[in-house]
Amino acid sequence: MKKYATRKWHGENLTEHLLFHRGHTTKEKQEKFLYPKYEQDQHDPFLLKDIEKAVERILSAVKNNERVVVYSDYDTDGIPGAVLFHDFFKKIGFNNFINYIPHRHDEGFGLHADAIKEFSKDETKLIITIDCGIADVASVAVANKLGIDVIITDHHMPGDKIPKAFAIINPKQTACAYPEKMLCGSGVAFKLIQALIKRGNFSLHEGWEKWLLDMVGIATLSDMVPLTGENRIFAKYGLMVLRKSPRLGLKMLLKKAKTDQRFLTEDDIGFTIGPRINAASRMGVPTDAFKLLAATDIDEAVRMVDHLDKINNERKGIVASMVKEAKAHIKERFEDLPDVIVLGNPEWKPSLLGLVANTLAEEFVKPVYLWGRDGDGVIKGSCRSDGATDLVALMKKAPDTTFLQFGGHAFSGGFSVDTKNIHTLAEVLNTAYAEEKREKKIVELLVDCELTLEDIDRETFRAIDLLSPFGVANEKPVFMFRNVTPSSVKLFGKEKNHLELTFKNKTRNISAISFFSTPDDWGIVKDKPMDLVAHIEKSMFRSREEIRLRIIDILYS
């Protein structure tokens, strides 16, 4: 049986208590976190290493009408970043550029030499990367040989060898004085655009670039970067812009998903917008998502929304099947779960493995490495952390011959493996895990505090919502409700695949929901009191406000 510990109470009210346990321990820190100021609390983009060179080179390309390629990654960080530069260049009247997004299956992640050779045929003089490039030493060398300058904007950890690019904008690189090291790729690209606007003599309305924050917000909230410091500004103000963004593609997407744009939350980014952007590369062509976000024609916007919605539904079905298969493998293969779960199937689609790994890591509270085989026969995989294990550090501990390539962040990564090494990958990673000279971090199951059903009201929600948006390093608050008995248990939705429990407090009914769940999943016993672990959230379904619970766990004594 799971056991939960309750955080010790700190502060005069719920908001202060929640802030304290998220590291904001003084009044000054709390005020700054709750009410970040857009201009005041951002850092000067010119603190970024190489940014002067990058700005000068881009402004020269614009002035001389040189051919420019904006080369971005194919995910929910890279594609919004591509839209940033597309909109910026269009706004300043520069049109001699193209957006290029590599195909996830046919090309894979990073800057590719074959693509660069094609660019050179069109007399391209400058490539600006977004959310990639820091590891592409050989490809940058090809560009240099062809007379193409490369400006890398990236946020991934640099390796031992750094590309000889014209300029590298990456706050994680050596000798970069930029204070915020944890920007996402679109965040880095946005800082470059800020610098270009400061230096360029453009006829732009003051503050025009704030309209680009819808894209920065999507990327920041999607890319598992800590939502503190400058990232909190991008997430918080990004949501404000998203709620009134005039982008046709976004409007049509939200309309299709029956989501009210005025009340958009980080959950809508995670469960509605993000999956449809990612579906483009996972199930088809990533430029479709770019076309959606950059659309200025209503017919194209509707067409792209319908297409992405269709392939996203297909993706859901395939992922559900893969999760089921993976769980069956785990049940058959392991009597006791290993420290690191490693599974694979040559038939599994590498582009979907991150979603499956995430589900397994959450359920089994173990780091998970999954592999499949791409169209070229290369074994590729994705990994997700249990919240305590640094995945990249673990891969670095493996023998040098283990991986062909690997990278990512502490909690999310990718890798490719030679066929001869795949059979020993589980042993290698578990050995690396065991060799770490530290006590294994235990993922504590903590609740922020215990509440009663009487506490579920607008006032409590407002106290919580002051800390939003939630994500990495600013987790959504978790509450325990002791000894509560549902008055009804039912399934809802078109396919009756979502669970709703109803509880009664003194004045009204309180709903507690869990999507894609059944009573059997939680072992619900009719008429028996339970301890309920849940988030408190506000639903605006059909523009009707409801303060309700989102089920995390159900415990019986």
C-alpha positions in Angstrom: 0.0 0.0 0.0 1.2 3.5 -0.8 1.9 5.9 2.0 1.8 9.6 1.9 3.5 12.2 4.1 2.0 15.6 4.7 4.2 18.7 4.5 4.7 20.7 7.7 2.6 23.8 7.7 4.4 27.1 7.0 2.9 30.5 6.6 -0.3 32.4 7.4 -2.4 31.0 4.6 -2.5 28.3 2.0 -0.7 30.4 -0.7 2.2 31.1 1.6 2.4 27.5 2.7 2.5 26.3 -1.0 5.2 28.9 -1.8 7.4 28.0 1.1 7.5 24.3 0.0 8.4 25.4 -3.5 11.5 27.2 -2.3 10.1 30.7 -2.0 10.8 31.2 1.7 10.9 35.0 2.1 8.2 37.6 1.5 10.4 39.2 -1.2 10.9 35.9 -3.0 7.2 35.1 -2.7 6.1 38.5 -4.1 8.6 38.2 -7.1 7.3 34.7 -7.9 3.6 35.5 -7.6 3.8 38.8 -9.5 6.7 38.7 -12.0 7.1 41.9 -14.0 7.6 41.4 -17.7 10.2 44.1 -18.4 11.8 44.3 -15.0 12.4 40.6 -14.4 13.8 39.6 -17.8 17.5 39.5 -18.5 19.3 41.6 -21.1 19.6 39.4 -24.2 23.1 40.8 -24.9 24.4 38.9 -21.9 24.2 35.8 -24.1 27.6 34.8 -25.5 28.0 35.4 -29.3 24.7 37.3 -29.6 26.4 40.5 -30.8 27.9 38.5 -33.7 24.6 36.8 -34.4 22.6 40.0 -34.5 25.2 41.8 -36.8 25.2 38.8 -39.2 21.4 38.5 -39.4 20.9 42.3 -39.8 23.5 42.1 -42.6 21.6 39.3 -44.3 18.4 41.3 -44.1 20.0 44.4 -45.4 21.6 42.6 -48.3 18.6 40.3 -49.0 20.7 37.2 -48.6 19.0 33.8 -48.7 18.3 32.5 -45.1 17.1 29.2 -43.9 15.4 28.9 -40.5 16.1 25.3 -39.5 14.2 24.1 -36.5 13.5 20.9 -34.6 10.2 19.0 -35.2 8.7 19.1 -31.7 6.6 21.5 -29.5 9.7 23.6 -28.8 11.2 23.8 -32.3 8.1 24.3 -34.3 6.8 27.3 -32.2 10.4 28.7 -32.5 10.2 28.4 -36.2 7.0 30.4 -36.2 8.7 33.1 -34.1 11.3 33.8 -36.8 8.8 33.4 -39.6 6.5 36.1 -38.0 9.5 38.3 -37.2 10.9 38.2 -40.7 7.5 38.8 -42.3 6.8 41.7 -39.9 10.0 43.5 -40.8 9.4 42.9 -44.6 12.1 40.3 -45.1 10.9 37.5 -47.4 14.1 35.9 -48.7 13.9 33.0 -46.2 12.4 29.6 -45.8 11.5 27.5 -42.8 12.9 24.0 -42.9 11.9 21.3 -40.4 13.5 17.8 -40.8 11.3 14.8 -41.1 11.4 12.8 -37.8 11.5 9.4 -39.4 13.4 10.0 -42.7 16.0 12.4 -41.3 15.8 12.4 -37.5 16.9 15.1 -34.9 19.5 17.7 -35.7 21.1 19.6 -38.5 21.7 17.3 -41.6 24.4 17.6 -44.1 22.2 16.4 -47.0 19.7 19.2 -46.3 22.6 21.8 -46.2 23.8 20.6 -49.6 20.3 21.2 -51.0 20.2 24.7 -49.4 23.5 25.6 -51.1 21.9 25.0 -54.5 19.5 27.9 -53.8 22.5 30.1 -52.9 21.7 30.1 -49.2 24.1 32.2 -47.2 22.9 31.8 -43.7 21.3 29.1 -41.6 19.7 29.9 -38.2 19.0 26.8 -36.1 16.3 26.6 -33.5 16.3 24.0 -30.7 19.1 22.0 -32.4 22.6 22.3 -33.8 24.9 22.2 -30.7 25.9 18.6 -31.3 26.2 18.8 -35.1 29.9 19.4 -35.6 30.2 17.6 -38.9 27.1 19.2 -40.5 28.3 22.7 -39.6 31.7 21.8 -41.1 29.8 21.0 -44.4 28.0 24.3 -44.3 31.3 26.2 -43.7 32.9 24.4 -46.7 29.9 25.4 -48.9 30.2 29.1 -47.8 27.1 29.1 -45.6 27.3 30.7 -42.2 25.5 28.9 -39.3 24.0 30.6 -36.3 23.1 28.0 -33.7 20.4 28.8 -31.2 19.9 25.8 -28.9 19.4 24.9 -25.2 20.7 21.3 -25.1 23.9 20.5 -23.2 27.0 21.0 -25.3 29.2 18.0 -25.8 33.0 17.7 -25.7 33.2 19.0 -29.3 31.5 22.3 -30.3 30.6 23.1 -33.9 32.6 25.8 -35.5 29.6 27.9 -36.2 29.6 31.6 -37.0 27.8 32.1 -33.7 26.4 29.9 -31.0 23.5 31.2 -28.8 23.1 28.7 -25.9 23.1 29.8 -22.3 24.5 26.4 -21.3 27.7 26.8 -23.2 31.0 27.6 -21.5 31.7 31.2 -20.6 28.1 32.4 -21.3 27.2 35.0 -18.7 23.4 34.7 -19.2 21.8 34.1 -15.8 18.9 31.9 -16.9 20.5 28.6 -18.0 17.3 26.7 -18.4 15.5 28.4 -21.2 13.8 26.1 -23.8 14.8 26.4 -27.5 12.1 28.8 -28.4 13.0 30.9 -25.3 16.6 31.2 -26.7 15.2 32.1 -30.1 13.0 34.8 -28.6 15.9 36.4 -26.8 17.7 36.6 -30.2 14.6 38.3 -31.7 14.6 40.7 -28.7 18.2 41.6 -29.4 17.5 42.0 -33.2 14.6 44.4 -32.4 16.8 46.4 -30.0 19.6 46.8 -32.6 17.6 46.9 -35.8 16.0 50.1 -37.0 12.6 48.5 -37.7 9.3 50.3 -37.9 7.6 48.2 -35.2 5.1 49.3 -32.6 6.8 49.3 -29.2 6.2 45.9 -27.5 5.1 44.2 -30.7 7.2 41.2 -29.9 4.9 40.4 -26.9 2.5 38.9 -29.4 5.1 36.3 -30.1 4.8 35.1 -26.5 2.0 32.7 -27.4 4.6 30.6 -29.2 7.2 31.0 -26.4 4.5 30.0 -23.9 3.6 26.8 -25.7 7.2 25.8 -26.0 8.1 26.7 -22.4 5.1 24.8 -21.0 5.7 21.8 -23.3 9.4 21.3 -23.0 9.7 20.3 -19.3 11.9 23.2 -18.4 11.7 24.6 -14.8 8.9 27.1 -14.5 10.9 29.5 -12.4 12.8 32.7 -13.2 12.5 33.9 -16.8 10.7 30.7 -17.7 7.9 31.6 -15.3 7.6 35.0 -17.1 7.4 33.3 -20.5 4.8 30.7 -19.2 2.6 33.2 -17.4 2.6 36.0 -20.0 2.6 33.4 -22.7 -0.8 32.1 -21.4 -2.1 35.7 -21.2 -1.3 36.2 -24.9 -2.6 32.7 -25.9 -6.0 33.6 -24.3 -6.4 36.4 -26.8 -4.1 35.4 -29.7 -5.5 36.2 -33.1 -3.8 33.2 -34.7 -6.3 31.5 -37.0 -4.8 28.0 -36.5 -5.0 28.2 -32.8 -8.5 29.6 -32.8 -9.7 26.8 -35.1 -7.8 24.1 -33.1 -9.4 25.2 -29.9 -12.8 25.4 -31.5 -12.4 21.9 -32.8 -11.4 20.7 -29.3 -14.3 22.5 -27.7 -11.8 24.5 -25.5 -12.7 28.1 -24.6 -9.7 30.2 -25.6 -10.5 32.8 -22.9 -9.9 30.3 -20.1 -6.9 28.5 -21.6 -4.6 26.8 -19.0 -1.3 24.9 -19.0 -3.3 21.7 -19.0 -4.8 22.7 -22.3 -1.3 23.2 -23.7 -0.3 19.7 -22.4 -3.5 17.8 -23.5 -4.9 19.7 -26.4 -2.4 21.9 -28.3 0.9 20.1 -27.6 -0.3 16.6 -28.7 -1.6 17.9 -32.0 1.6 19.8 -32.8 3.6 16.6 -32.0 1.2 14.4 -34.0 2.5 16.1 -37.1 6.0 14.7 -36.8 5.1 11.5 -35.0 2.5 10.4 -37.5 3.3 12.4 -40.6 5.0 15.6 -41.8 6.1 18.2 -39.1 5.6 21.2 -41.4 1.9 20.6 -41.1 2.0 21.8 -37.5 4.1 24.8 -38.6 1.5 25.6 -41.3 -1.2 25.4 -38.7 0.5 27.9 -36.3 1.6 30.3 -39.1 -1.7 30.1 -41.1 -3.2 33.4 -42.3 -5.8 31.8 -44.4 -8.9 30.4 -42.7 -9.4 27.6 -45.1 -5.8 26.3 -44.6 -6.2 26.7 -40.9 -9.4 24.6 -40.9 -7.8 22.0 -43.2 -4.7 21.7 -41.0 -6.8 21.4 -37.8 -8.9 18.6 -39.2 -5.8 16.8 -40.5 -3.9 17.1 -37.2 -7.0 16.1 -35.2 -7.4 13.0 -37.3 -3.8 11.8 -37.0 -3.7 12.7 -33.3 -6.6 10.3 -32.7 -4.8 7.6 -34.7 -1.7 8.3 -32.5 -3.7 7.8 -29.3 -4.9 4.3 -30.5 -1.4 3.2 -31.4 0.1 4.5 -28.1 -2.6 2.8 -26.0 -1.8 -0.5 -27.8 2.0 -0.1 -27.2 1.4 0.7 -23.5 -0.7 -2.4 -23.1 2.0 -4.5 -24.8 4.8 -3.0 -22.7 2.9 -3.7 -19.5 2.4 -7.3 -20.6 6.1 -7.6 -21.2 6.9 -6.2 -17.7 4.4 -8.6 -16.1 5.8 -11.6 -17.9 9.5 -10.7 -17.6 10.0 -9.3 -14.1 9.1 -10.9 -10.8 10.8 -7.9 -9.1 11.1 -4.7 -11.1 14.8 -3.7 -11.9 16.1 -0.3 -11.0 15.9 0.7 -14.7 13.1 -0.7 -17.0 14.5 -1.4 -20.5 12.1 -2.8 -23.2 12.0 -2.8 -26.9 10.3 -4.1 -30.0 11.6 -3.7 -33.6 8.0 -3.0 -34.6 7.5 -0.1 -32.2 7.6 3.4 -33.8 10.4 5.4 -32.2 8.5 8.6 -32.5 5.8 7.3 -30.1 8.1 5.8 -27.5 8.4 8.9 -25.4 4.7 8.9 -24.7 4.7 5.2 -23.8 7.9 5.6 -21.6 6.2 8.6 -19.8 3.2 6.5 -18.9 5.3 3.6 -17.7 7.7 5.9 -15.7 4.7 7.5 -13.9 3.0 4.1 -13.1 6.0 2.1 -12.0 8.1 5.1 -10.6 11.2 3.8 -12.4 13.4 5.3 -15.1 12.2 3.8 -18.4 14.2 3.2 -21.6 12.2 2.0 -24.7 13.5 1.2 -28.2 12.1 0.5 -31.6 13.4 0.6 -35.2 13.1 3.4 -37.6 12.5 3.3 -41.4 16.3 3.0 -42.1 16.6 0.0 -39.7 18.3 2.1 -37.0 17.4 1.2 -33.4 16.2 4.4 -31.7 14.7 5.0 -28.3 13.2 7.4 -25.8 13.6 7.5 -22.1 11.7 9.1 -19.2 12.8 9.6 -15.6 11.1 8.6 -12.4 11.7 12.2 -11.2 14.8 11.3 -9.3 17.2 9.9 -11.9 19.2 12.0 -14.3 18.8 10.0 -17.6 21.6 11.7 -19.5 24.0 11.3 -16.5 23.1 7.6 -16.5 23.8 7.2 -20.2 27.1 8.9 -19.7 28.1 6.3 -17.2 27.6 3.5 -19.7 30.7 2.3 -21.7 31.5 4.5 -24.6 30.6 1.8 -27.1 27.0 1.4 -25.8 25.2 4.2 -27.7 25.6 5.5 -31.2 24.1 8.8 -30.0 22.2 10.0 -26.9 21.0 13.3 -25.5 18.2 15.3 -23.9 17.5 16.5 -20.4 17.7 15.0 -16.9 14.1 13.8 -17.1 13.6 13.2 -20.8 16.0 11.9 -23.5 16.6 10.0 -26.6 19.2 7.5 -27.9 20.3 5.2 -30.7 22.0 1.9 -30.2 24.0 -0.5 -32.5 22.2 -3.8 -33.1 24.9 -5.8 -31.3 24.5 -3.8 -28.1 20.8 -3.8 -27.8 20.6 -7.1 -26.0 22.9 -5.9 -23.2 21.4 -2.4 -22.8 19.3 -3.4 -19.8 22.3 -4.9 -18.0 24.5 -1.9 -18.9 22.0 0.7 -17.6 21.2 -1.2 -14.4 24.9 -1.6 -13.7 25.5 2.1 -14.3 22.6 2.9 -12.0 24.0 0.6 -9.2 27.5 2.1 -9.6 26.4 5.6 -8.7 28.3 6.5 -5.5 25.3 8.0 -3.7 22.3 6.8 -2.0 19.4 6.3 -4.4 17.0 9.1 -4.2 13.7 8.0 -3.0 10.7 9.6 -4.8 8.7 10.7 -1.8 5.0 10.7 -2.0 4.1 14.0 -0.5 0.9 15.9 -0.1 0.9 19.7 0.4 -1.7 19.5 3.1 -4.9 17.8 4.3 -8.2 19.5 3.4 -11.8 18.7 3.9 -14.6 18.6 1.3 -15.8 21.9 2.9 -12.5 23.6 1.7 -13.3 23.0 -2.0 -14.5 26.4 -3.1 -13.5 29.4 -5.2 -11.5 31.0 -2.4 -9.3 27.9 -2.0 -8.9 27.6 -5.8 -7.8 31.3 -6.0 -5.2 30.7 -3.3 -3.8 27.9 -5.4 -4.2 29.5 -8.8 -1.9 32.4 -7.7 1.0 30.0 -8.2 0.0 28.9 -11.7 1.0 28.0 -14.3 2.3 24.7 -12.9 4.9 22.4 -14.3 8.5 21.4 -13.6 9.9 23.0 -10.4 6.5 24.4 -9.7 4.4 21.3 -9.3 0.6 21.4 -9.1 -0.4 21.2 -5.4 -1.5 17.8 -4.1 -4.1 17.5 -1.3 -5.4 14.6 0.9 -9.0 14.2 1.8 -9.4 11.7 4.6 -12.3 9.3 5.2 -14.6 10.5 2.4 -17.3 8.3 0.8 -18.6 9.0 -2.7 -22.4 9.3 -3.1 -22.1 8.1 -6.6 -19.6 6.4 -9.0 -20.2 6.7 -12.7 -18.5 6.7 -16.1 -18.9 9.6 -18.5 -17.9 10.7 -22.0 -19.0 9.5 -25.4 -17.3 6.2 -24.9 -17.9 6.0 -21.2 -14.2 5.8 -20.5 -13.8 8.6 -17.9 -14.5 8.2 -14.2 -16.5 10.6 -12.0 -17.0 10.3 -8.2 -19.5 12.6 -6.5 -19.1 13.7 -2.9 -21.4 15.8 -0.8 -20.3 18.6 1.4 -22.6 20.8 3.5 -23.8 22.9 0.6 -23.2 21.2 -2.7 -22.0 18.2 -4.7 -18.2 17.9 -5.4 -17.0 16.1 -8.5 -13.7 14.1 -8.6 -12.7 12.9 -12.0 -10.1 10.7 -13.7 -9.8 10.6 -17.4 -9.4 7.2 -19.1 -10.2 5.4 -15.9 -12.7 2.9 -14.5 -13.7 2.0 -10.9 -11.7 -1.2 -11.3 -8.5 0.8 -12.0 -8.7 2.3 -8.6 -10.2 -0.7 -6.8 -13.2 1.3 -5.7 -15.3 -0.4 -3.0 -18.9 0.8 -3.0 -20.0 2.7 0.2 -16.6 2.2 1.8 -14.8 5.4 3.1 -11.6 6.2 1.2 -8.6 8.6 1.5 -8.6 10.6 -1.7 -5.4 12.3 -3.1 -6.2 14.9 -5.6 -5.6 18.3 -7.3 -8.1 21.1 -7.0 -9.0 22.6 -10.4 -11.4 24.8 -12.2 -13.4 23.4 -15.2 -14.9 25.8 -17.7 -16.6 23.2 -19.8 -19.3 24.9 -21.9 -18.3 28.1 -20.1 -19.8 26.9 -16.8 -17.4 27.3 -13.9 -17.0 24.2 -11.6 -14.4 23.8 -8.8 -13.7 20.1 -8.8 -11.0 17.5 -7.9 -8.7 15.6 -10.3 -8.0 12.2 -8.8 -4.3 11.2 -8.2 -4.8 8.2 -5.9 -7.4 6.4 -3.9 -6.4 4.6 -0.7 -8.3 2.3 1.6 -7.3 1.5 5.2 
